[in-house]
Amino acid sequence: MEPKLKIQIEQTVREILEQSDMDSTTEYQIRKMASKKLDLNLDVSEYKAFVRHVVNTFLEEQRAKEEEGDKSKEKEFDDDGDLIVCRLSDKRRVTIQNFRGTALVSIREFYKKDGKELPSSKETQIWMIAALLST
């Protein structure tokens, strides 16, 4: 395959991939759209294999970008080293903590004292969990 044609096919396929819904578009559909745009039959085995390669490379790049984005989300920990899963409000948050080798999910209210966030009493924590379970 000529290098110039190879570049044209790759650019066209990538352009189509960027505009396509990757959950519902098939390689066959991509190849047909590219064939129409280039006025070239991409069902020939040499072209077909190259289009498959371009599609796979594109998908791998997208997956790597997603993984990179997931890694960039830094985890938040409180002063005790417990992982803060989410903040339900300014005062309420869900954490995962280690208690005697067991991972526990904790929902607690916090208050500020001297610039530090301190947890409310255990009774408040138990009441909130019970209220959430009953809904």
Disulfide bonds with the S-S distance in Angstrom:
none
